[in-house]
């Protein structure tokens, strides 16, 4: 009669994975090679 947790859940278009400690963590991915302005006088450079 044990309740099983789903291995993955999706909420608000974000996928969460169940880990060994019983917590869900989001699968976040950062885009690579982005260059954009972060203010009037600054830019981000990779």
CHARMM internal coordinates of N, CA and C (Angstrom, degrees):
IC EDIT
DIST 1 N 1 CA 1.4382
DIST 1 CA 1 C 1.5243
ANGL 1 N 1 CA 1 C 111.13
DIST 1 C 2 N 1.3449
ANGL 1 CA 1 C 2 N 117.94
DIHE 1 N 1 CA 1 C 2 N 22.51
DIST 2 N 2 CA 1.4606
ANGL 1 C 2 N 2 CA 121.84
DIHE 1 CA 1 C 2 N 2 CA 178.84
DIST 2 CA 2 C 1.5157
ANGL 2 N 2 CA 2 C 111.02
DIHE 1 C 2 N 2 CA 2 C -76.12
DIST 2 C 3 N 1.2930
ANGL 2 CA 2 C 3 N 115.63
DIHE 2 N 2 CA 2 C 3 N 141.08
DIST 3 N 3 CA 1.4657
ANGL 2 C 3 N 3 CA 119.24
DIHE 2 CA 2 C 3 N 3 CA 178.84
DIST 3 CA 3 C 1.5251
ANGL 3 N 3 CA 3 C 108.89
DIHE 2 C 3 N 3 CA 3 C -88.22
DIST 3 C 4 N 1.3024
ANGL 3 CA 3 C 4 N 115.66
DIHE 3 N 3 CA 3 C 4 N 128.06
DIST 4 N 4 CA 1.4605
ANGL 3 C 4 N 4 CA 122.42
DIHE 3 CA 3 C 4 N 4 CA -179.47
DIST 4 CA 4 C 1.5269
ANGL 4 N 4 CA 4 C 108.73
DIHE 3 C 4 N 4 CA 4 C -95.51
DIST 4 C 5 N 1.3247
ANGL 4 CA 4 C 5 N 116.32
DIHE 4 N 4 CA 4 C 5 N 137.10
DIST 5 N 5 CA 1.4522
ANGL 4 C 5 N 5 CA 121.41
DIHE 4 CA 4 C 5 N 5 CA 176.56
DIST 5 CA 5 C 1.5204
ANGL 5 N 5 CA 5 C 109.28
DIHE 4 C 5 N 5 CA 5 C -93.17
DIST 5 C 6 N 1.3212
ANGL 5 CA 5 C 6 N 115.71
DIHE 5 N 5 CA 5 C 6 N 146.15
DIST 6 N 6 CA 1.4564
ANGL 5 C 6 N 6 CA 120.44
DIHE 5 CA 5 C 6 N 6 CA 177.74
DIST 6 CA 6 C 1.5203
ANGL 6 N 6 CA 6 C 109.46
DIHE 5 C 6 N 6 CA 6 C -68.13
DIST 6 C 7 N 1.3370
ANGL 6 CA 6 C 7 N 116.55
DIHE 6 N 6 CA 6 C 7 N 141.31
DIST 7 N 7 CA 1.4586
ANGL 6 C 7 N 7 CA 121.04
DIHE 6 CA 6 C 7 N 7 CA -179.09
DIST 7 CA 7 C 1.5242
ANGL 7 N 7 CA 7 C 111.68
DIHE 6 C 7 N 7 CA 7 C -66.99
DIST 7 C 8 N 1.3278
ANGL 7 CA 7 C 8 N 117.06
DIHE 7 N 7 CA 7 C 8 N -37.49
DIST 8 N 8 CA 1.4615
ANGL 7 C 8 N 8 CA 121.69
DIHE 7 CA 7 C 8 N 8 CA 176.16
DIST 8 CA 8 C 1.5215
ANGL 8 N 8 CA 8 C 108.99
DIHE 7 C 8 N 8 CA 8 C -134.44
DIST 8 C 9 N 1.3173
ANGL 8 CA 8 C 9 N 114.74
DIHE 8 N 8 CA 8 C 9 N 149.20
DIST 9 N 9 CA 1.4646
ANGL 8 C 9 N 9 CA 120.50
DIHE 8 CA 8 C 9 N 9 CA 172.50
DIST 9 CA 9 C 1.5200
ANGL 9 N 9 CA 9 C 107.27
DIHE 8 C 9 N 9 CA 9 C -135.34
DIST 9 C 10 N 1.3205
ANGL 9 CA 9 C 10 N 116.72
DIHE 9 N 9 CA 9 C 10 N 151.58
DIST 10 N 10 CA 1.4581
ANGL 9 C 10 N 10 CA 122.12
DIHE 9 CA 9 C 10 N 10 CA 178.04
DIST 10 CA 10 C 1.5170
ANGL 10 N 10 CA 10 C 108.38
DIHE 9 C 10 N 10 CA 10 C -121.39
DIST 10 C 11 N 1.3176
ANGL 10 CA 10 C 11 N 114.69
DIHE 10 N 10 CA 10 C 11 N 127.17
DIST 11 N 11 CA 1.4568
ANGL 10 C 11 N 11 CA 120.21
DIHE 10 CA 10 C 11 N 11 CA 179.40
DIST 11 CA 11 C 1.5228
ANGL 11 N 11 CA 11 C 107.78
DIHE 10 C 11 N 11 CA 11 C -142.68
DIST 11 C 12 N 1.3155
ANGL 11 CA 11 C 12 N 116.90
DIHE 11 N 11 CA 11 C 12 N 127.20
DIST 12 N 12 CA 1.4665
ANGL 11 C 12 N 12 CA 122.43
DIHE 11 CA 11 C 12 N 12 CA -178.58
DIST 12 CA 12 C 1.5269
ANGL 12 N 12 CA 12 C 112.07
DIHE 11 C 12 N 12 CA 12 C 55.31
DIST 12 C 13 N 1.3204
ANGL 12 CA 12 C 13 N 116.68
DIHE 12 N 12 CA 12 C 13 N 41.69
DIST 13 N 13 CA 1.4655
ANGL 12 C 13 N 13 CA 125.06
DIHE 12 CA 12 C 13 N 13 CA 178.85
DIST 13 CA 13 C 1.5247
ANGL 13 N 13 CA 13 C 113.11
DIHE 12 C 13 N 13 CA 13 C 62.54
DIST 13 C 14 N 1.3355
ANGL 13 CA 13 C 14 N 118.36
DIHE 13 N 13 CA 13 C 14 N 21.16
DIST 14 N 14 CA 1.4568
ANGL 13 C 14 N 14 CA 123.19
DIHE 13 CA 13 C 14 N 14 CA 174.88
DIST 14 CA 14 C 1.5264
ANGL 14 N 14 CA 14 C 107.79
DIHE 13 C 14 N 14 CA 14 C -116.59
DIST 14 C 15 N 1.3376
ANGL 14 CA 14 C 15 N 116.01
DIHE 14 N 14 CA 14 C 15 N 130.92
DIST 15 N 15 CA 1.4585
ANGL 14 C 15 N 15 CA 120.97
DIHE 14 CA 14 C 15 N 15 CA -179.65
DIST 15 CA 15 C 1.5244
ANGL 15 N 15 CA 15 C 108.21
DIHE 14 C 15 N 15 CA 15 C -92.53
DIST 15 C 16 N 1.3336
ANGL 15 CA 15 C 16 N 116.29
DIHE 15 N 15 CA 15 C 16 N 131.70
DIST 16 N 16 CA 1.4562
ANGL 15 C 16 N 16 CA 122.92
DIHE 15 CA 15 C 16 N 16 CA 178.11
DIST 16 CA 16 C 1.5226
ANGL 16 N 16 CA 16 C 108.94
DIHE 15 C 16 N 16 CA 16 C -114.38
DIST 16 C 17 N 1.3440
ANGL 16 CA 16 C 17 N 116.24
DIHE 16 N 16 CA 16 C 17 N 135.34
DIST 17 N 17 CA 1.4550
ANGL 16 C 17 N 17 CA 121.90
DIHE 16 CA 16 C 17 N 17 CA -179.19
DIST 17 CA 17 C 1.5219
ANGL 17 N 17 CA 17 C 110.09
DIHE 16 C 17 N 17 CA 17 C -110.00
DIST 17 C 18 N 1.3261
ANGL 17 CA 17 C 18 N 115.79
DIHE 17 N 17 CA 17 C 18 N 136.54
DIST 18 N 18 CA 1.4598
ANGL 17 C 18 N 18 CA 122.22
DIHE 17 CA 17 C 18 N 18 CA 176.83
DIST 18 CA 18 C 1.5184
ANGL 18 N 18 CA 18 C 108.96
DIHE 17 C 18 N 18 CA 18 C -79.01
DIST 18 C 19 N 1.3376
ANGL 18 CA 18 C 19 N 116.89
DIHE 18 N 18 CA 18 C 19 N 129.64
DIST 19 N 19 CA 1.4613
ANGL 18 C 19 N 19 CA 121.37
DIHE 18 CA 18 C 19 N 19 CA -179.88
DIST 19 CA 19 C 1.5227
ANGL 19 N 19 CA 19 C 109.90
DIHE 18 C 19 N 19 CA 19 C -105.20
DIST 19 C 20 N 1.3256
ANGL 19 CA 19 C 20 N 116.55
DIHE 19 N 19 CA 19 C 20 N 175.87
DIST 20 N 20 CA 1.4669
ANGL 19 C 20 N 20 CA 121.62
DIHE 19 CA 19 C 20 N 20 CA -177.09
DIST 20 CA 20 C 1.5190
ANGL 20 N 20 CA 20 C 113.36
DIHE 19 C 20 N 20 CA 20 C -61.93
DIST 20 C 21 N 1.3496
ANGL 20 CA 20 C 21 N 116.93
DIHE 20 N 20 CA 20 C 21 N -26.89
DIST 21 N 21 CA 1.4640
ANGL 20 C 21 N 21 CA 119.88
DIHE 20 CA 20 C 21 N 21 CA -179.45
DIST 21 CA 21 C 1.5245
ANGL 21 N 21 CA 21 C 113.13
DIHE 20 C 21 N 21 CA 21 C -82.49
DIST 21 C 22 N 1.3286
ANGL 21 CA 21 C 22 N 117.46
DIHE 21 N 21 CA 21 C 22 N 3.28
DIST 22 N 22 CA 1.4567
ANGL 21 C 22 N 22 CA 121.57
DIHE 21 CA 21 C 22 N 22 CA 176.11
DIST 22 CA 22 C 1.5108
ANGL 22 N 22 CA 22 C 114.51
DIHE 21 C 22 N 22 CA 22 C 85.19
DIST 22 C 23 N 1.3360
ANGL 22 CA 22 C 23 N 117.55
DIHE 22 N 22 CA 22 C 23 N 11.15
DIST 23 N 23 CA 1.4593
ANGL 22 C 23 N 23 CA 121.80
DIHE 22 CA 22 C 23 N 23 CA 179.34
DIST 23 CA 23 C 1.5177
ANGL 23 N 23 CA 23 C 110.31
DIHE 22 C 23 N 23 CA 23 C -109.27
DIST 23 C 24 N 1.3263
ANGL 23 CA 23 C 24 N 115.73
DIHE 23 N 23 CA 23 C 24 N 152.12
DIST 24 N 24 CA 1.4557
ANGL 23 C 24 N 24 CA 121.89
DIHE 23 CA 23 C 24 N 24 CA 176.57
DIST 24 CA 24 C 1.5231
ANGL 24 N 24 CA 24 C 109.39
DIHE 23 C 24 N 24 CA 24 C -96.75
DIST 24 C 25 N 1.3343
ANGL 24 CA 24 C 25 N 116.36
DIHE 24 N 24 CA 24 C 25 N 133.00
DIST 25 N 25 CA 1.4518
ANGL 24 C 25 N 25 CA 121.70
DIHE 24 CA 24 C 25 N 25 CA 177.76
DIST 25 CA 25 C 1.5246
ANGL 25 N 25 CA 25 C 108.81
DIHE 24 C 25 N 25 CA 25 C -122.61
DIST 25 C 26 N 1.3539
ANGL 25 CA 25 C 26 N 117.68
DIHE 25 N 25 CA 25 C 26 N 140.27
DIST 26 N 26 CA 1.4624
ANGL 25 C 26 N 26 CA 120.65
DIHE 25 CA 25 C 26 N 26 CA -178.77
DIST 26 CA 26 C 1.5254
ANGL 26 N 26 CA 26 C 111.49
DIHE 25 C 26 N 26 CA 26 C -73.45
DIST 26 C 27 N 1.3123
ANGL 26 CA 26 C 27 N 115.30
DIHE 26 N 26 CA 26 C 27 N 148.54
DIST 27 N 27 CA 1.4633
ANGL 26 C 27 N 27 CA 122.42
DIHE 26 CA 26 C 27 N 27 CA 175.55
DIST 27 CA 27 C 1.5234
ANGL 27 N 27 CA 27 C 106.97
DIHE 26 C 27 N 27 CA 27 C -95.39
DIST 27 C 28 N 1.3337
ANGL 27 CA 27 C 28 N 116.27
DIHE 27 N 27 CA 27 C 28 N 88.31
DIST 28 N 28 CA 1.4505
ANGL 27 C 28 N 28 CA 121.52
DIHE 27 CA 27 C 28 N 28 CA -177.75
DIST 28 CA 28 C 1.5135
ANGL 28 N 28 CA 28 C 109.62
DIHE 27 C 28 N 28 CA 28 C -98.81
DIST 28 C 29 N 1.3216
ANGL 28 CA 28 C 29 N 115.89
DIHE 28 N 28 CA 28 C 29 N 136.24
DIST 29 N 29 CA 1.4525
ANGL 28 C 29 N 29 CA 121.36
DIHE 28 CA 28 C 29 N 29 CA 179.10
DIST 29 CA 29 C 1.5264
ANGL 29 N 29 CA 29 C 108.22
DIHE 28 C 29 N 29 CA 29 C -125.68
DIST 29 C 30 N 1.3221
ANGL 29 CA 29 C 30 N 115.45
DIHE 29 N 29 CA 29 C 30 N 134.41
DIST 30 N 30 CA 1.4547
ANGL 29 C 30 N 30 CA 120.94
DIHE 29 CA 29 C 30 N 30 CA 177.44
DIST 30 CA 30 C 1.5128
ANGL 30 N 30 CA 30 C 109.57
DIHE 29 C 30 N 30 CA 30 C -95.70
DIST 30 C 31 N 1.3185
ANGL 30 CA 30 C 31 N 115.55
DIHE 30 N 30 CA 30 C 31 N 142.09
DIST 31 N 31 CA 1.4559
ANGL 30 C 31 N 31 CA 119.27
DIHE 30 CA 30 C 31 N 31 CA 177.17
DIST 31 CA 31 C 1.5204
ANGL 31 N 31 CA 31 C 108.74
DIHE 30 C 31 N 31 CA 31 C -74.97
DIST 31 C 32 N 1.3085
ANGL 31 CA 31 C 32 N 116.21
DIHE 31 N 31 CA 31 C 32 N 146.32
DIST 32 N 32 CA 1.4538
ANGL 31 C 32 N 32 CA 121.32
DIHE 31 CA 31 C 32 N 32 CA -179.08
DIST 32 CA 32 C 1.5195
ANGL 32 N 32 CA 32 C 110.00
DIHE 31 C 32 N 32 CA 32 C -103.18
DIST 32 C 33 N 1.3244
ANGL 32 CA 32 C 33 N 115.44
DIHE 32 N 32 CA 32 C 33 N 148.49
DIST 33 N 33 CA 1.4491
ANGL 32 C 33 N 33 CA 120.41
DIHE 32 CA 32 C 33 N 33 CA 174.04
DIST 33 CA 33 C 1.5158
ANGL 33 N 33 CA 33 C 114.84
DIHE 32 C 33 N 33 CA 33 C 72.63
DIST 33 C 34 N 1.3086
ANGL 33 CA 33 C 34 N 117.60
DIHE 33 N 33 CA 33 C 34 N 27.84
DIST 34 N 34 CA 1.4618
ANGL 33 C 34 N 34 CA 118.81
DIHE 33 CA 33 C 34 N 34 CA 178.99
DIST 34 CA 34 C 1.5234
ANGL 34 N 34 CA 34 C 109.86
DIHE 33 C 34 N 34 CA 34 C -87.95
DIST 34 C 35 N 1.2983
ANGL 34 CA 34 C 35 N 116.16
DIHE 34 N 34 CA 34 C 35 N 137.93
DIST 35 N 35 CA 1.4619
ANGL 34 C 35 N 35 CA 123.39
DIHE 34 CA 34 C 35 N 35 CA 176.06
DIST 35 CA 35 C 1.5219
ANGL 35 N 35 CA 35 C 106.69
DIHE 34 C 35 N 35 CA 35 C -129.77
DIST 35 C 36 N 1.3197
ANGL 35 CA 35 C 36 N 115.81
DIHE 35 N 35 CA 35 C 36 N 119.36
DIST 36 N 36 CA 1.4448
ANGL 35 C 36 N 36 CA 118.47
DIHE 35 CA 35 C 36 N 36 CA 179.82
DIST 36 CA 36 C 1.5222
ANGL 36 N 36 CA 36 C 109.66
DIHE 35 C 36 N 36 CA 36 C -153.30
DIST 36 C 37 N 1.2867
ANGL 36 CA 36 C 37 N 116.28
DIHE 36 N 36 CA 36 C 37 N 159.07
DIST 37 N 37 CA 1.4528
ANGL 36 C 37 N 37 CA 123.18
DIHE 36 CA 36 C 37 N 37 CA -178.78
DIST 37 CA 37 C 1.5221
ANGL 37 N 37 CA 37 C 110.57
DIHE 36 C 37 N 37 CA 37 C -75.03
DIST 37 C 38 N 1.3388
ANGL 37 CA 37 C 38 N 116.86
DIHE 37 N 37 CA 37 C 38 N 139.87
DIST 38 N 38 CA 1.4522
ANGL 37 C 38 N 38 CA 120.45
DIHE 37 CA 37 C 38 N 38 CA 176.88
DIST 38 CA 38 C 1.5272
ANGL 38 N 38 CA 38 C 110.45
DIHE 37 C 38 N 38 CA 38 C -118.46
DIST 38 C 39 N 1.2900
ANGL 38 CA 38 C 39 N 116.96
DIHE 38 N 38 CA 38 C 39 N 26.48
DIST 39 N 39 CA 1.4535
ANGL 38 C 39 N 39 CA 120.75
DIHE 38 CA 38 C 39 N 39 CA 178.48
DIST 39 CA 39 C 1.5098
ANGL 39 N 39 CA 39 C 110.57
DIHE 38 C 39 N 39 CA 39 C 156.50
DIST 39 C 40 N 1.3066
ANGL 39 CA 39 C 40 N 116.36
DIHE 39 N 39 CA 39 C 40 N -175.35
DIST 40 N 40 CA 1.4609
ANGL 39 C 40 N 40 CA 121.01
DIHE 39 CA 39 C 40 N 40 CA -178.04
DIST 40 CA 40 C 1.5228
ANGL 40 N 40 CA 40 C 111.87
DIHE 39 C 40 N 40 CA 40 C -67.16
DIST 40 C 41 N 1.3353
ANGL 40 CA 40 C 41 N 117.97
DIHE 40 N 40 CA 40 C 41 N -37.44
DIST 41 N 41 CA 1.4639
ANGL 40 C 41 N 41 CA 120.97
DIHE 40 CA 40 C 41 N 41 CA -172.01
DIST 41 CA 41 C 1.5148
ANGL 41 N 41 CA 41 C 114.13
DIHE 40 C 41 N 41 CA 41 C -118.67
DIST 41 C 42 N 1.3143
ANGL 41 CA 41 C 42 N 118.87
DIHE 41 N 41 CA 41 C 42 N 3.85
DIST 42 N 42 CA 1.4673
ANGL 41 C 42 N 42 CA 120.74
DIHE 41 CA 41 C 42 N 42 CA -174.85
DIST 42 CA 42 C 1.5167
ANGL 42 N 42 CA 42 C 111.29
DIHE 41 C 42 N 42 CA 42 C -122.27
DIST 42 C 43 N 1.3320
ANGL 42 CA 42 C 43 N 115.07
DIHE 42 N 42 CA 42 C 43 N 152.81
DIST 43 N 43 CA 1.4622
ANGL 42 C 43 N 43 CA 121.42
DIHE 42 CA 42 C 43 N 43 CA 172.99
DIST 43 CA 43 C 1.5198
ANGL 43 N 43 CA 43 C 108.33
DIHE 42 C 43 N 43 CA 43 C -137.23
DIST 43 C 44 N 1.3067
ANGL 43 CA 43 C 44 N 116.27
DIHE 43 N 43 CA 43 C 44 N 155.02
DIST 44 N 44 CA 1.4492
ANGL 43 C 44 N 44 CA 121.83
DIHE 43 CA 43 C 44 N 44 CA 176.24
DIST 44 CA 44 C 1.5147
ANGL 44 N 44 CA 44 C 107.75
DIHE 43 C 44 N 44 CA 44 C -98.20
DIST 44 C 45 N 1.3174
ANGL 44 CA 44 C 45 N 116.61
DIHE 44 N 44 CA 44 C 45 N 128.68
DIST 45 N 45 CA 1.4636
ANGL 44 C 45 N 45 CA 120.88
DIHE 44 CA 44 C 45 N 45 CA 179.79
DIST 45 CA 45 C 1.5106
ANGL 45 N 45 CA 45 C 109.01
DIHE 44 C 45 N 45 CA 45 C -123.53
DIST 45 C 46 N 1.3203
ANGL 45 CA 45 C 46 N 116.09
DIHE 45 N 45 CA 45 C 46 N 136.35
DIST 46 N 46 CA 1.4762
ANGL 45 C 46 N 46 CA 121.12
DIHE 45 CA 45 C 46 N 46 CA 176.71
DIST 46 CA 46 C 1.4943
ANGL 46 N 46 CA 46 C 109.53
DIHE 45 C 46 N 46 CA 46 C -96.54
END
COOR INIT
IC SEED 1 N 1 CA 1 C
IC BUILD
